[in-house]
Amino acid sequence: MLFYGADFIVKGGSQLASRFGLSPIVIGLTVVAFGTSLPELVVSIVAAIEGSSPIAIGNVVGSNIANVGLVLGLSSLIFPLKINLIQIKRDLIIYIFVCAIFSLFCMNGTITREEGLILFLSVIMYTWYSFYNPTISDNKNIIDENPSKLWMLYLFIFSGIALLSFGANLFIKGAIDIARYFGISEIVIGMSIVALGTSLPELATSVIASFRKEHGISIGNIIGSNLFNLLSVIGIVSLLSPIESPKEILFFEIPYMVIYGLILFPIAWMKQPIHRLTSISLLVGYVFFIYQLF
């Protein structure tokens, strides 16, 4: 389900970009990113309703770390992946700024409904801005020589999102039950097992996009998903119910998330495609993060 869901999203997303003259990175940052962030949203809402709000926070922070360490690391290790600094610089700066605001909101131990509203309104503004002020694209696949019917492209994308969400939720349900059986704390479950499960769609999508040489969709999916996780997932969940945020995450987990955002600047600045040693370093950093959690 994860494989075919990702394949459908990449096919539909890249052709949709061609039809509307948008760069694949814009589609990756918005449509694809929102689709692959749906599992985080669903899991976090369910966790908040069931009174397990630390899972919601852990899920988002852990997923953002997994998206860079695991998803980008593994995607660029399997297939050569190119990052264009000019294309992603604006969105990366926005992401770091959002991380700072999120950290500020976590300082008092609770993310309130008012703070959730600010985050949710921000994601609407960001999506609008991305579509109407697209980044510079050097992608040569903008003109599609054999465009599919428009309804077919939408069908591909929505079918892919449905498959990804369902497949990830199956994984998450089993993982949470196993972790609780062994008495692992909820914040650790959220940051490790649940975050890994909800990052599987991003992983599947980025690997498939790298394989199809849709580099814009692959990197756009990672940065866009991280933004959607903080803005829409935390925003919507805290609007429904204020989220309890353990203060201890301000000293390790959140700084780790910010560092894994900042590290994308030198990676994009370096010679492309991403060197395999860099990919391995990202993966080792992610393994170290999980080890420290446990």
Buried (B, 14 or more C-beta within 10 A) or exposed (E): BBBBBBBBBBBBBBBBBBEEEBBBBBBBBBBBBBBBBBBBBBBBBBBBEEEBBBBBBBBBBBBBBBBBBBBBBBBBBBBBBBBBBEBBBBBBEBBEEBBEBBBEBBEEEBBBEEBBEBBBEBBEEBBEEBBEEBBEBEBEBBEEEEEBEEEEBEBBBBBBBBBBBBBBBEBBBEBBEEBEEEEBBBBBBBBBBBBBBBBBBBBBBBBBBBBBBBBBBBBBBBBBBBBBBBBBBBBBBBBEBBBBBBEEBBEEBBEBBBEBBEBBBEBBEEEBBBBEEBBEBBBEBBEEBBEEBE
